[in-house]
Amino acid sequence: MSAGSNKKDILKGAGANLSGFIIRLGARLPFLFVVGHWFGADAFGQYVFAVTFVETLSAIAIFGFKRSLFHFFSPHIKPNDTGQIAQIVFHAAIVSIAIALALVGVSWLLHDIMAQIFSPAMAKAALILSPAIFLFTFTEILLSATRAFRFMRYEVFTKSIVEPYCLLTLACLLYFLGFSAEGLLWSYLMMMILSLGSAIYAFFKVIAFQDLKTIRFDFSLMKEIIRFSAPTGLYDLLNLVLLRIDVYILSALTSESTVGIYGMALQIATTVKKIRQSFDPILAPVVSQSLNENNIQTVGHEMAQVSYWILSIQALIVSILFFYGEGLMGLFGAEFVVGGLILSIIVLGDSVNGTFGVSELLLIYKKPVVAPMISAVMLIVHSIMCYVMIDQYGAMGAAISILVTYCVMNILRLLSVRSLFGVMPLDFRILRPLFAAAAMILTMFAANTIYPLISLGGLISLIFVLIPLYMWILYMQFSKDEKARLRKMLGKKFGQKN
């Protein structure tokens, strides 16, 4: 496909995911409010640890299939070739379910050890959620098949409507039925069952049911899937552990309430992280296919464009959270106010990783061994730094460790891409949102000395003055051609004549 077609698909897919994220916020924020005011920091700390545990083991079971399967899907993305897609999904599912079964068994055997390292309550919470490993793994594999055809609506529906709104509803229901901390855990488990049901429905919307009859066990195909996916699986696991090692160390060294406060900051910081994740589901298949059809210089330019789009959105959100972080944390309960500065540091780190981490896709698809090596080195560095910093500064130390780790890791990724492929998936446009964000932050702090922005009037000013200011500064840095393309796109969007 052409570069123009790829950009269109990336924007369309990211837009769908971003819209889904905005819809998801409609449930996420009330859920956090319910958690903070009804269940409290201790119960939320147990929940954060248990979900982190499930996500880590699920990453092992998924074995990198969320991205690596597109290598096998790409030659068969045809209306009449869905039987081979079903064949690939079948073999991937066998591998994942076998790994998940082993992991759940080991989790139960090591319960007593977990209780000693962390706490009995956290260990129990992890065991209650352990069956979700099966549900999470199978759901992701089925949704990957729908993304292979560049259909994003099924993933958006599952991740942005089914999961968040069911979790909110179930948490409220179980609270009123008298469940305490375990109510959050059971609501998550039931939510994952409903999520899997949605994924199964989505799978059979793109794959004909009769294709299941053509599935035959193919040992050579399974061996090839395992061989190709192993480096990506290792990379994804290392990345997830890198993202979550702070929670594990924090859970071992501090109290459940501290983990809860830190977890609340992580949940709010998701607003920044989800910008990059909105691009990931469509970016992976597009880059995989584009590398087969275009030269690497073209792909590098496409990725630079995506990095610019991501930072343009992230920089605005980071600016807002940097200023309003403490007040926002306080909305979910007085005990969470102390997490305001923690939130600001985390979102800075997530923004760095979201913008510059796009370069990892070139390593994954062209040099799959390099990416895990970088992640392994950074995991060691982050673990040591995290342990030392948490011992000294508690949850604040964990946040600082995240920021430093993301900065160093993405420098290594970019240098590796430059050295191996002779391209740099960045260009000068990356400076535009940084300049606009700096101007917006300075304006907020200056305006706050005249009128308190942390007020109803301040929020109105944010919506009608400060956000438009950011967008105007960004727009004024566009070239003439970019401005013309934007006006043309908006004219088509709103039905104007060009």
C-alpha positions, 0 to 999 in steps of 0.5 A: 500500500502507498504511504498516503494510504498507510497514513490514512489507515494509521490516523483512522485507526488511532482516531478510533482508538482515541475516541474509544479511550475518551469513551472509556474515560466516562467509566474510568473516572467514576470507577476511580472515584468509587474506588477512592471513596468507597473501597479506600487506598488499602483495597485499591493497593491489593487490586493494583498488585493483583492486576499487575500480577495478572498482566505480567503472567499474561504477557508470558502466555501471550508470547508476543502474539499481539504483534508477531502474528501480523507477520503470519497474517499479512500474506493472507489478508484477503476476503477469501483467505480467512481459513489460514487466519483461523489456522494461525490463531488456532496454533497461537491459542494452543501455545498461549493456553498451555503456558497460561495453564502452567503459570496458574498452577505455579502461582498456586504452588508459590502462594506461601512464598508470595505471602512472605515477600509481599503480604498475605492479603496481596498474595490472596488477591493475586490468586483470586485473579489468576484465572483471568490469565486465560481470559486475558490471553485468549481475548488478545489473540482473537482481537489481533485477528480482527486488527489484521484486517484493519478493523478497529471497531471491535477492539474499541468496543471491547476495550472501551465499552465492555471492559470499563463500563462492566467493571464500573457496574460490577464494582458498584453492585458488589460494594452494595452487596457487602463485598469489601476489598475482594469486591474489586477483584471479583468485578475484574474477573467477571469483567474479563469473562464478558470481554472474552465473550465480546472478542469471540463475537468480534472474531466470528464477524471477520472469520467465517465459522465454517473456516474452523472445519478446515483447521488442522494441526500443523507442527511445522507452522506451530514451530515457525510461530514459536520461533519467530514470536519468541524474541517479541514475546521476550521483548514484550515481557521485559517491557511489561516487567520494566513497566511494572517492577516499580509496583512489585518493589513498592508492594514489597517495601511499603504499605498497601495504602502507599501502593494504592496512592501510587496506583491511583497516580498510574491510573490517571497517568494512563491518559498520557500512555493511552495516546501512544497505545491508541496508535499501537493496534493499527501501527503494528500491522501497518508497519509490518506490511509497509516493511514488506512493500516499501524501503526502510527510509519511507517507513522511517518517515512514516514513523517520524510522522506518528511520533509527531502526532503522538507528542502533539496530543501528549504534550497538551495533556502533560501540561494540564496534568502538571498544573492540575495534578494535585487537585485531580488526585484529591478528587478521589479522596483526601489520602490521595492528594500526596500523589500529585507530584508523583503523577507529574513525574510519571506522566513526563516519563510516559510521554517520553516513552510514548513519543520516542518508543515508536522506534521499537517497531523497526527493531522488532520486525527487522532486528528482533534480538536487539530490542529485548537486549535493550529492555533487559539492560534497562530492566536491571538498571531500573530494578536497582535504581527503583529499589534504592530510590523507593527505600529512600523516597518511597513512591516518589522514588519509584516515579523518578526511576521510571522517568530516568529509565524511559529517557535512557532506554529510548536514547538507546533505541534511537541510536540502535535504529540509526546505527543498524538502518541508517534512519532516524524516525524523528524530525524537527517537527518534534520541537513544535509541541514542546514549544507550545507546551512550554508556552502554555505552562508558563501562561498558566503559572503567570495567570495563576498569580492573578486569578486562581486557575484551580477553580471553576473559573480556571477550568473554564479558562482552561477549556476556552483559552489555554487549550485553544492557545496551545493549538494556535501556537502549534498551528502557527508553526505549520508550513504553508503546505501543512496549513493548506492540507489541514484546511482542506481536510477540515473542509471535507470533514465539515462538508465545505467546498475546496 
